[in-house]
């Protein structure tokens, strides 16, 4: 497993684990980041990324992206 911030643009990966406090995990779950969901990294710049989750594109900063393990 590795953080989604290490995934190259254009790759599709599956969420394996969400780390962090309960409120952070709940927030990410509301955005669509749940275990066994496929996400595609659209673009990446300095650890900040834009990902496609289901039918939405979401921008994440580096600290939040490091909590999503794939």
The first five atom37 places (N, CA, C, CB, O) and aatype in JSON, in Angstrom:
{
  "aatype": [20, 20, 20, 20, 20, 20, 20, 20, 20, 20, 20, 20, 20, 20, 20, 20, 20, 20, 20, 20, 20, 20, 20, 20, 20, 20, 20, 20, 20, 20, 20, 20, 20, 20, 20, 20, 20, 20, 20, 20, 20, 20, 20, 20, 20, 20, 20, 20, 20, 20, 20, 20, 20, 20, 20, 20, 20, 20, 20, 20, 20, 20, 20, 20, 20, 20, 20, 20, 20, 20],
  "atom_mask": [
    [1, 1, 1, 1, 1],
    [1, 1, 1, 1, 1],
    [1, 1, 1, 1, 1],
    [1, 1, 1, 1, 1],
    [1, 1, 1, 1, 1],
    [1, 1, 1, 1, 1],
    [1, 1, 1, 1, 1],
    [1, 1, 1, 1, 1],
    [1, 1, 1, 1, 1],
    [1, 1, 1, 1, 1],
    [1, 1, 1, 1, 1],
    [1, 1, 1, 1, 1],
    [1, 1, 1, 1, 1],
    [1, 1, 1, 1, 1],
    [1, 1, 1, 1, 1],
    [1, 1, 1, 1, 1],
    [1, 1, 1, 1, 1],
    [1, 1, 1, 1, 1],
    [1, 1, 1, 1, 1],
    [1, 1, 1, 1, 1],
    [1, 1, 1, 1, 1],
    [1, 1, 1, 1, 1],
    [1, 1, 1, 1, 1],
    [1, 1, 1, 1, 1],
    [1, 1, 1, 1, 1],
    [1, 1, 1, 1, 1],
    [1, 1, 1, 1, 1],
    [1, 1, 1, 1, 1],
    [1, 1, 1, 1, 1],
    [1, 1, 1, 1, 1],
    [1, 1, 1, 1, 1],
    [1, 1, 1, 1, 1],
    [1, 1, 1, 1, 1],
    [1, 1, 1, 1, 1],
    [1, 1, 1, 1, 1],
    [1, 1, 1, 1, 1],
    [1, 1, 1, 1, 1],
    [1, 1, 1, 1, 1],
    [1, 1, 1, 1, 1],
    [1, 1, 1, 1, 1],
    [1, 1, 1, 1, 1],
    [1, 1, 1, 1, 1],
    [1, 1, 1, 1, 1],
    [1, 1, 1, 1, 1],
    [1, 1, 1, 1, 1],
    [1, 1, 1, 1, 1],
    [1, 1, 1, 1, 1],
    [1, 1, 1, 1, 1],
    [1, 1, 1, 1, 1],
    [1, 1, 1, 1, 1],
    [1, 1, 1, 1, 1],
    [1, 1, 1, 1, 1],
    [1, 1, 1, 1, 1],
    [1, 1, 1, 1, 1],
    [1, 1, 1, 1, 1],
    [1, 1, 1, 1, 1],
    [1, 1, 1, 1, 1],
    [1, 1, 1, 1, 1],
    [1, 1, 1, 1, 1],
    [1, 1, 1, 1, 1],
    [1, 1, 1, 1, 1],
    [1, 1, 1, 1, 1],
    [1, 1, 1, 1, 1],
    [1, 1, 1, 1, 1],
    [1, 1, 1, 1, 1],
    [1, 1, 1, 1, 1],
    [1, 1, 1, 1, 1],
    [1, 1, 1, 1, 1],
    [1, 1, 1, 1, 1],
    [1, 1, 1, 1, 1]
  ],
  "atom_positions": [
    [[0.84, -1.19, 0.0], [0.0, 0.0, 0.0], [0.87, 1.24, 0.0], [-0.95, 0.01, 1.21], [1.97, 1.26, 0.55]],
    [[0.34, 2.28, -0.64], [1.04, 3.57, -0.67], [-0.01, 4.67, -0.72], [2.01, 3.67, -1.89], [-1.15, 4.43, -1.1]],
    [[0.37, 5.89, -0.33], [-0.57, 7.02, -0.42], [-0.9, 7.34, -1.87], [0.0, 8.27, 0.28], [-0.06, 7.14, -2.76]],
    [[-2.1, 7.83, -2.12], [-2.52, 8.15, -3.48], [-1.67, 9.29, -4.06], [-4.0, 8.54, -3.5], [-1.64, 9.47, -5.28]],
    [[-0.99, 10.05, -3.22], [-0.14, 11.14, -3.71], [1.06, 10.61, -4.49], [0.34, 12.01, -2.54], [1.71, 11.38, -5.2]],
    [[1.39, 9.31, -4.37], [2.51, 8.72, -5.11], [2.09, 8.13, -6.45], [3.16, 7.64, -4.28], [2.94, 7.66, -7.21]],
    [[0.8, 8.16, -6.77], [0.29, 7.58, -8.01], [0.48, 8.57, -9.15], [-1.2, 7.18, -7.87], [0.26, 9.77, -8.98]],
    [[0.88, 8.07, -10.31], [1.09, 8.93, -11.47], [-0.24, 9.33, -12.11], [1.97, 8.22, -12.51], [-1.24, 8.61, -12.01]],
    [[-0.24, 10.48, -12.77], [-1.43, 10.97, -13.45], [-1.86, 9.96, -14.52], [-1.18, 12.36, -14.09], [-1.02, 9.39, -15.22]],
    [[-3.16, 9.74, -14.62], [-3.7, 8.82, -15.6], [-3.93, 7.41, -15.08], [-2.8, 8.76, -16.77], [-4.59, 6.62, -15.73]],
    [[-3.39, 7.1, -13.92], [-3.55, 5.75, -13.36], [-4.84, 5.64, -12.56], [-2.35, 5.41, -12.46], [-5.27, 6.59, -11.9]],
    [[-5.46, 4.47, -12.65], [-6.64, 4.17, -11.85], [-6.24, 3.17, -10.78], [-7.81, 3.61, -12.73], [-5.62, 2.15, -11.07]],
    [[-6.6, 3.46, -9.54], [-6.23, 2.62, -8.4], [-7.47, 2.37, -7.54], [-5.08, 3.27, -7.55], [-8.49, 3.03, -7.71]],
    [[-7.35, 1.43, -6.63], [-8.45, 1.1, -5.72], [-8.08, 1.52, -4.31], [-8.77, -0.41, -5.77], [-6.99, 1.23, -3.83]],
    [[-9.0, 2.21, -3.64], [-8.78, 2.64, -2.26], [-8.75, 1.41, -1.36], [-9.89, 3.65, -1.79], [-9.66, 0.58, -1.41]],
    [[-7.71, 1.28, -0.55], [-7.55, 0.14, 0.35], [-7.78, 0.52, 1.81], [-6.17, -0.45, 0.19], [-8.26, -0.3, 2.59]],
    [[-7.43, 1.76, 2.18], [-7.54, 2.17, 3.58], [-7.56, 3.68, 3.65], [-6.38, 1.59, 4.44], [-6.92, 4.36, 2.85]],
    [[-8.3, 4.22, 4.63], [-8.32, 5.65, 4.9], [-7.8, 5.84, 6.32], [-9.77, 6.27, 4.73], [-8.32, 5.23, 7.25]],
    [[-6.77, 6.67, 6.49], [-6.2, 6.92, 7.8], [-6.62, 8.31, 8.29], [-4.65, 6.79, 7.77], [-7.16, 9.11, 7.53]],
    [[-6.36, 8.57, 9.56], [-6.68, 9.88, 10.13], [-7.74, 9.77, 11.2], [-7.13, 10.84, 9.05], [-8.17, 8.67, 11.56]],
    [[-8.14, 10.91, 11.71], [-9.15, 10.95, 12.78], [-10.52, 10.56, 12.21], [-9.21, 12.36, 13.43], [-10.71, 10.49, 11.0]],
    [[-11.46, 10.32, 13.1], [-12.82, 9.95, 12.67], [-13.44, 11.01, 11.79], [-13.71, 9.71, 13.89], [-14.1, 10.69, 10.8]],
    [[-13.23, 12.28, 12.13], [-13.84, 13.35, 11.34], [-13.23, 13.44, 9.94], [-13.68, 14.69, 12.06], [-13.93, 13.72, 8.97]],
    [[-11.92, 13.2, 9.83], [-11.26, 13.21, 8.52], [-11.75, 12.05, 7.68], [-9.72, 13.15, 8.68], [-12.06, 12.22, 6.5]],
    [[-11.83, 10.87, 8.26], [-12.32, 9.69, 7.53], [-13.76, 9.89, 7.08], [-12.2, 8.42, 8.4], [-14.13, 9.5, 5.98]],
    [[-14.57, 10.49, 7.95], [-15.97, 10.75, 7.59], [-16.06, 11.75, 6.44], [-16.75, 11.28, 8.81], [-16.86, 11.56, 5.52]],
    [[-15.25, 12.79, 6.47], [-15.25, 13.79, 5.4], [-14.86, 13.16, 4.07], [-14.28, 14.94, 5.75], [-15.5, 13.41, 3.05]],
    [[-13.81, 12.35, 4.07], [-13.38, 11.69, 2.84], [-14.43, 10.7, 2.34], [-12.05, 10.97, 3.06], [-14.63, 10.57, 1.14]],
    [[-15.1, 10.02, 3.25], [-16.17, 9.1, 2.86], [-17.31, 9.86, 2.19], [-16.69, 8.31, 4.08], [-17.9, 9.37, 1.23]],
    [[-17.63, 11.04, 2.7], [-18.69, 11.86, 2.1], [-18.31, 12.33, 0.71], [-19.0, 13.06, 2.97], [-19.18, 12.56, -0.13]],
    [[-17.02, 12.47, 0.45], [-16.54, 12.85, -0.88], [-16.49, 11.66, -1.84], [-15.17, 13.49, -0.78], [-16.3, 11.84, -3.04]],
    [[-16.66, 10.44, -1.31], [-16.66, 9.26, -2.16], [-15.47, 8.35, -1.98], [-16.75, 9.66, -3.57], [-15.36, 7.33, -2.67]],
    [[-14.56, 8.69, -1.08], [-13.37, 7.86, -0.85], [-13.7, 6.79, 0.19], [-12.16, 8.73, -0.38], [-13.52, 7.01, 1.39]],
    [[-14.18, 5.65, -0.27], [-14.46, 4.53, 0.6], [-13.66, 3.32, 0.11], [-16.0, 4.21, 0.64], [-13.27, 3.26, -1.05]],
    [[-13.43, 2.38, 1.0], [-12.63, 1.2, 0.67], [-13.26, 0.46, -0.51], [-12.51, 0.26, 1.9], [-14.48, 0.33, -0.61]],
    [[-12.4, -0.03, -1.4], [-12.76, -0.79, -2.61], [-13.38, 0.07, -3.71], [-13.72, -1.88, -2.24], [-13.98, -0.47, -4.65]],
    [[-13.25, 1.39, -3.62], [-13.7, 2.28, -4.69], [-12.53, 2.57, -5.62], [-14.3, 3.59, -4.1], [-11.42, 2.82, -5.16]],
    [[-12.78, 2.55, -6.93], [-11.75, 2.9, -7.91], [-11.71, 4.41, -8.08], [-12.01, 2.2, -9.27], [-12.75, 5.06, -8.22]],
    [[-10.49, 4.97, -8.07], [-10.29, 6.4, -8.31], [-9.21, 6.57, -9.37], [-9.92, 7.16, -7.0], [-8.27, 5.77, -9.43]],
    [[-9.34, 7.6, -10.18], [-8.36, 7.89, -11.22], [-7.68, 9.21, -10.9], [-9.01, 7.93, -12.62], [-8.35, 10.21, -10.64]],
    [[-6.36, 9.22, -10.94], [-5.61, 10.46, -10.73], [-5.62, 11.22, -12.05], [-4.14, 10.17, -10.24], [-5.1, 10.73, -13.06]],
    [[-6.2, 12.41, -12.04], [-6.31, 13.22, -13.26], [-5.02, 14.0, -13.48], [-7.51, 14.18, -13.17], [-4.46, 13.97, -14.57]],
    [[-4.57, 14.7, -12.46], [-3.33, 15.46, -12.56], [-2.69, 15.57, -11.18], [-3.59, 16.86, -13.15], [-3.35, 15.42, -10.15]],
    [[-1.4, 15.84, -11.19], [-0.66, 15.94, -9.93], [0.37, 17.05, -10.05], [0.01, 14.59, -9.57], [1.07, 17.15, -11.07]],
    [[0.48, 17.87, -9.01], [1.45, 18.95, -8.99], [1.94, 19.15, -7.56], [0.85, 20.26, -9.56], [1.17, 19.58, -6.7]],
    [[3.2, 18.85, -7.31], [3.82, 19.02, -5.99], [3.07, 18.29, -4.88], [3.9, 20.48, -5.66], [2.99, 18.79, -3.76]],
    [[2.55, 17.11, -5.17], [1.84, 16.33, -4.17], [0.36, 16.65, -4.07], [2.46, 16.55, -2.85], [-0.41, 15.84, -3.55]],
    [[-0.05, 17.81, -4.56], [-1.47, 18.15, -4.62], [-2.05, 17.48, -5.86], [-1.7, 19.72, -4.65], [-1.44, 17.51, -6.92]],
    [[-3.22, 16.87, -5.72], [-3.74, 16.1, -6.85], [-5.21, 16.41, -7.11], [-3.55, 14.62, -6.6], [-5.93, 16.89, -6.25]],
    [[-5.61, 16.11, -8.35], [-7.02, 16.11, -8.72], [-7.36, 14.68, -9.1], [-7.33, 17.13, -9.92], [-6.68, 14.08, -9.94]],
    [[-8.4, 14.14, -8.48], [-8.8, 12.76, -8.74], [-10.24, 12.71, -9.2], [-8.6, 11.9, -7.48], [-11.05, 13.58, -8.89]],
    [[-10.54, 11.66, -9.96], [-11.91, 11.41, -10.39], [-12.45, 10.27, -9.54], [-11.98, 11.06, -11.93], [-11.91, 9.16, -9.56]],
    [[-13.51, 10.56, -8.8], [-14.18, 9.56, -7.97], [-15.61, 9.49, -8.46], [-14.11, 9.92, -6.44], [-16.36, 10.46, -8.38]],
    [[-15.99, 8.33, -8.97], [-17.31, 8.14, -9.57], [-17.48, 9.18, -10.67], [-18.46, 8.25, -8.5], [-16.73, 9.16, -11.64]],
    [[-18.43, 10.1, -10.55], [-18.65, 11.1, -11.6], [-18.16, 12.48, -11.21], [-20.11, 11.17, -11.96], [-18.54, 13.47, -11.85]],
    [[-17.33, 12.58, -10.18], [-16.88, 13.88, -9.68], [-15.36, 13.99, -9.72], [-17.38, 14.12, -8.26], [-14.65, 13.0, -9.55]],
    [[-14.88, 15.21, -9.94], [-13.45, 15.49, -9.82], [-13.23, 16.26, -8.54], [-12.91, 16.28, -11.06], [-13.92, 17.24, -8.26]],
    [[-12.25, 15.81, -7.76], [-12.0, 16.4, -6.44], [-10.53, 16.75, -6.32], [-12.42, 15.44, -5.31], [-9.66, 15.95, -6.66]],
    [[-10.24, 17.95, -5.84], [-8.87, 18.39, -5.6], [-8.52, 18.12, -4.14], [-8.68, 19.91, -5.96], [-9.3, 18.43, -3.24]],
    [[-7.34, 17.54, -3.93], [-6.87, 17.25, -2.57], [-5.48, 17.83, -2.37], [-6.86, 15.73, -2.32], [-4.63, 17.75, -3.26]],
    [[-5.26, 18.41, -1.19], [-3.9, 18.86, -0.9], [-3.06, 17.65, -0.46], [-3.9, 19.97, 0.2], [-3.59, 16.56, -0.24]],
    [[-1.78, 17.86, -0.34], [-0.85, 16.76, -0.08], [-1.16, 16.05, 1.24], [0.58, 17.28, -0.06], [-1.11, 14.82, 1.3]],
    [[-1.49, 16.8, 2.29], [-1.75, 16.17, 3.58], [-2.99, 15.28, 3.54], [-1.91, 17.23, 4.67], [-3.0, 14.21, 4.14]],
    [[-4.02, 15.71, 2.83], [-5.23, 14.89, 2.72], [-5.0, 13.69, 1.8], [-6.41, 15.74, 2.18], [-5.48, 12.59, 2.08]],
    [[-4.25, 13.9, 0.73], [-3.96, 12.8, -0.2], [-3.14, 11.71, 0.47], [-3.23, 13.33, -1.44], [-3.29, 10.53, 0.15]],
    [[-2.28, 12.08, 1.4], [-1.45, 11.09, 2.09], [-2.25, 10.21, 3.04], [-0.35, 11.79, 2.86], [-1.73, 9.21, 3.54]],
    [[-3.5, 10.54, 3.3], [-4.34, 9.72, 4.18], [-5.09, 8.65, 3.41], [-5.34, 10.6, 4.93], [-5.68, 7.75, 4.02]],
    [[-5.08, 8.73, 2.09], [-5.79, 7.75, 1.26], [-4.79, 6.74, 0.76], [-6.54, 8.44, 0.07], [-3.94, 7.05, -0.08]],
    [[-4.89, 5.52, 1.27], [-3.95, 4.47, 0.91], [-4.54, 3.62, -0.21], [-3.6, 3.6, 2.13], [-5.7, 3.23, -0.17]],
    [[-3.7, 3.34, -1.21], [-4.15, 2.53, -2.36], [-3.24, 1.34, -2.56], [-4.19, 3.39, -3.64], [-3.45, 0.55, -3.48]]
  ]
}
